[in-house]
């Protein structure tokens, strides 16, 4: 392995551990522990696929990749804007004081995690080898666990209001999952 890539891998992993685990544990928001595996898998796919990022830009894989990455960006921006405007966060985005159930959140409970799912598969599509596909699946499974733990935290925070919200919406994909 290229020594520069190895240094980037180690430094990036340490930062992800800090922000995902330590910050989550301090804030008693344990879903970040699972979210680390999602971030780490995407990070690893990026490191594996960066050499082909702009190679054969009109190939089917590249087109699928860019569509998924664009969709990922749209869901991320839309989700963050709604959380900021409607959720009335205290401090940072994860400390919303109001449950957001309108707009995109009226259909799915975790648009930001959907963004990470789409982003992971989008990066994987650049060069879908066995390792990249496995990492994209790990990303997806990690985000399911992350969302389930976060939902338990939201039930504690918002109570029956969140339970009712769960009955009306799907986790990631409207009408499906």
DRENMIDREN-324683 format. One line per 5 residues: number of its first residue (from 1); their letters; for each residue x, z, y of C-alpha. Coordinates in steps of 0.1 Angstrom, whole numbers, plus 5000, padded with zeros to 4 digits. Example, Ala and Ser with C-alpha at 12.3 -4.5 7.8 and 13.67 -1.06 7.14 Angstrom:
2
1	as	5123 5078 4955 | 5137 5071 4989
This chain:
177
1	xxxxx	5000 5000 5000 | 5012 4992 5035 | 5026 5024 5051 | 5007 5018 5083 | 4974 5015 5064
6	xxxxx	4983 5047 5045 | 4989 5066 5077 | 4956 5053 5091 | 4938 5063 5058 | 4952 5098 5059
11	xxxxx	4946 5104 5096 | 4911 5089 5095 | 4902 5110 5064 | 4914 5142 5081 | 4893 5134 5112
16	xxxxx	4863 5127 5091 | 4867 5159 5072 | 4870 5178 5104 | 4839 5163 5121 | 4818 5161 5090
21	xxxxx	4826 5193 5072 | 4840 5218 5096 | 4818 5210 5125 | 4787 5210 5102 | 4796 5243 5086
26	xxxxx	4802 5259 5120 | 4768 5246 5132 | 4751 5256 5099 | 4741 5220 5095 | 4752 5213 5059
31	xxxxx	4741 5177 5057 | 4774 5167 5073 | 4792 5177 5041 | 4774 5148 5023 | 4776 5125 5053
36	xxxxx	4814 5127 5050 | 4813 5107 5018 | 4792 5080 5035 | 4816 5078 5064 | 4846 5079 5041
41	xxxxx	4833 5051 5019 | 4826 5029 5049 | 4861 5037 5063 | 4876 5027 5029 | 4857 4994 5028
46	xxxxx	4868 4986 5063 | 4904 4993 5053 | 4900 4971 5022 | 4883 4942 5040 | 4899 4941 5074
51	xxxxx	4922 4912 5064 | 4892 4889 5058 | 4871 4901 5087 | 4872 4868 5106 | 4883 4845 5077
56	xxxxx	4858 4816 5068 | 4834 4828 5095 | 4807 4803 5084 | 4807 4813 5047 | 4776 4828 5032
61	xxxxx	4794 4862 5027 | 4804 4862 5064 | 4769 4853 5076 | 4753 4880 5055 | 4779 4904 5067
66	xxxxx	4773 4897 5104 | 4735 4898 5100 | 4737 4933 5083 | 4762 4945 5109 | 4740 4933 5138
71	xxxxx	4710 4950 5122 | 4731 4981 5118 | 4740 4981 5154 | 4704 4975 5165 | 4691 5005 5144
76	xxxxx	4719 5027 5156 | 4713 5020 5193 | 4675 5021 5190 | 4677 5054 5170 | 4701 5071 5195
81	xxxxx	4681 5060 5225 | 4649 5074 5210 | 4665 5107 5200 | 4680 5111 5235 | 4648 5102 5254
86	xxxxx	4622 5118 5232 | 4640 5145 5212 | 4652 5164 5243 | 4686 5173 5228 | 4705 5205 5238
91	xxxxx	4741 5197 5239 | 4746 5169 5214 | 4722 5145 5196 | 4718 5166 5165 | 4703 5195 5185
96	xxxxx	4669 5179 5193 | 4643 5203 5205 | 4613 5180 5199 | 4605 5161 5167 | 4606 5124 5174
101	xxxxx	4578 5105 5156 | 4573 5075 5178 | 4589 5040 5179 | 4612 5034 5150 | 4608 5070 5139
106	xxxxx	4571 5063 5134 | 4580 5042 5104 | 4612 5058 5090 | 4627 5093 5093 | 4664 5083 5093
111	xxxxx	4671 5051 5113 | 4706 5062 5120 | 4713 5066 5083 | 4697 5032 5077 | 4722 5019 5102
116	xxxxx	4751 5034 5081 | 4736 5019 5050 | 4733 4984 5066 | 4768 4988 5081 | 4783 4998 5047
121	xxxxx	4768 4968 5029 | 4777 4946 5059 | 4813 4955 5057 | 4813 4952 5019 | 4798 4917 5022
126	xxxxx	4830 4905 5039 | 4848 4905 5006 | 4825 4920 4979 | 4850 4930 4952 | 4843 4957 4926
131	xxxxx	4858 4985 4946 | 4840 4975 4978 | 4806 4973 4959 | 4812 5007 4944 | 4820 5022 4978
136	xxxxx	4789 5006 4993 | 4768 5022 4965 | 4786 5056 4971 | 4777 5052 5008 | 4741 5046 5000
141	xxxxx	4738 5075 4975 | 4757 5098 4999 | 4732 5090 5026 | 4702 5098 5003 | 4718 5132 4997
146	xxxxx	4725 5136 5034 | 4690 5128 5043 | 4675 5152 5017 | 4696 5181 5029 | 4689 5173 5066
151	xxxxx	4652 5172 5058 | 4654 5207 5044 | 4671 5217 5077 | 4643 5200 5097 | 4616 5218 5078
156	xxxxx	4633 5251 5087 | 4635 5239 5123 | 4601 5222 5128 | 4580 5236 5099 | 4547 5221 5090
161	xxxxx	4551 5195 5118 | 4580 5180 5099 | 4562 5182 5065 | 4533 5162 5079 | 4558 5137 5094
166	xxxxx	4574 5133 5059 | 4540 5124 5045 | 4534 5096 5070 | 4569 5080 5069 | 4595 5068 5045
171	xxxxx	4631 5079 5044 | 4649 5046 5052 | 4628 5015 5046 | 4591 5013 5058 | 4566 5013 5029
176	xx	4594 5014 5003 | 4619 5043 5004
